[in-house]
């Protein structure tokens, strides 16, 4: 796990994986690139929670060998990458998180 991810998720292990994923969503919403994206587009924290849940659901079966901390770090990396891509897409006038740049669905 990278130092950045370890510090973002640095808290006592939770017996509930959903708690770790909530921490991932919280870390992404405080990421400077997400804050910038949020300022430029109609993107909400709920969109990040949906993104984290979608990534986690898709990876869960193929990453069953990872413990909760490592799985959460992987989901965080992927969510941050998707935010970077969304920021690039917005600058190109493409839809972001299922919305057109004008904010319409």
C-alpha positions as CSV (number, residue, x, y, z in Angstrom):
1,X,0.0,0.0,0.0
2,X,1.5,3.4,-0.9
3,X,2.1,6.0,1.8
4,X,-0.5,8.3,0.4
5,X,-3.2,5.6,0.6
6,X,-2.1,4.4,4.0
7,X,-2.4,7.9,5.4
8,X,-5.8,8.4,3.7
9,X,-7.2,5.2,5.2
10,X,-5.3,5.3,8.4
11,X,-7.8,4.2,11.0
12,X,-8.5,1.1,13.1
13,X,-9.4,-1.9,11.0
14,X,-13.2,-2.3,10.8
15,X,-15.0,-5.6,11.0
16,X,-17.3,-4.3,8.3
17,X,-15.8,-3.9,4.8
18,X,-18.5,-1.2,4.0
19,X,-16.9,1.0,6.6
20,X,-13.6,0.8,4.8
21,X,-15.3,1.7,1.5
22,X,-17.0,4.6,3.1
23,X,-13.5,5.8,4.2
24,X,-12.3,5.4,0.6
25,X,-15.2,7.5,-0.7
26,X,-14.4,10.1,2.0
27,X,-10.7,10.2,0.9
28,X,-11.7,10.7,-2.8
29,X,-14.0,13.6,-2.0
30,X,-11.1,15.4,-0.3
31,X,-8.7,14.7,-3.2
32,X,-7.7,18.0,-4.8
33,X,-8.6,16.7,-8.3
34,X,-12.1,15.8,-7.1
35,X,-12.6,19.2,-5.5
36,X,-11.6,20.8,-8.7
37,X,-13.9,18.6,-10.7
38,X,-16.7,19.3,-8.3
39,X,-16.2,23.1,-8.8
40,X,-16.3,22.7,-12.6
41,X,-19.2,20.2,-13.0
42,X,-22.3,19.0,-11.3
43,X,-20.5,16.2,-9.4
44,X,-21.6,15.3,-5.9
45,X,-20.1,13.2,-3.1
46,X,-23.0,10.7,-3.7
47,X,-21.5,10.2,-7.2
48,X,-18.2,9.2,-5.6
49,X,-20.0,6.8,-3.2
50,X,-21.6,5.2,-6.3
51,X,-18.3,5.1,-8.1
52,X,-16.6,3.4,-5.1
53,X,-19.4,0.9,-4.7
54,X,-19.3,0.0,-8.4
55,X,-15.5,-0.4,-8.4
56,X,-15.6,-2.5,-5.2
57,X,-18.4,-4.7,-6.6
58,X,-16.5,-5.3,-9.8
59,X,-13.2,-6.2,-8.1
60,X,-14.5,-8.1,-5.1
61,X,-14.5,-11.5,-6.8
62,X,-11.1,-11.2,-8.4
63,X,-9.4,-9.6,-5.4
64,X,-10.7,-12.0,-2.7
65,X,-7.1,-12.7,-1.8
66,X,-6.6,-9.1,-0.6
67,X,-7.3,-8.2,3.0
68,X,-9.7,-5.3,3.7
69,X,-6.9,-2.6,3.9
70,X,-5.3,-3.6,0.7
71,X,-8.6,-3.9,-1.1
72,X,-9.6,-0.5,0.1
73,X,-6.3,0.9,-1.1
74,X,-6.8,-0.6,-4.6
75,X,-10.4,0.8,-4.8
76,X,-9.0,4.2,-3.7
77,X,-6.3,4.1,-6.5
78,X,-8.9,3.2,-9.1
79,X,-11.4,5.8,-7.9
80,X,-8.8,8.5,-8.0
81,X,-7.8,7.4,-11.5
82,X,-11.4,7.6,-12.6
83,X,-11.7,11.2,-11.2
84,X,-8.6,12.2,-13.1
85,X,-10.1,10.7,-16.3
86,X,-13.4,12.5,-15.6
87,X,-11.5,15.8,-15.2
88,X,-9.9,15.2,-18.6
89,X,-13.2,14.3,-20.1
90,X,-14.9,17.4,-18.8
91,X,-12.1,19.6,-20.3
92,X,-13.0,17.9,-23.7
93,X,-16.7,18.5,-23.3
94,X,-17.5,14.8,-22.6
95,X,-20.0,13.5,-20.1
96,X,-18.7,13.2,-16.5
97,X,-20.3,10.6,-14.1
98,X,-23.2,10.1,-16.5
99,X,-23.9,13.8,-16.9
100,X,-23.4,16.1,-19.8
101,X,-21.0,19.0,-19.1
102,X,-24.0,21.3,-18.8
103,X,-25.2,19.3,-15.8
104,X,-28.1,17.6,-17.6
105,X,-28.4,13.8,-17.5
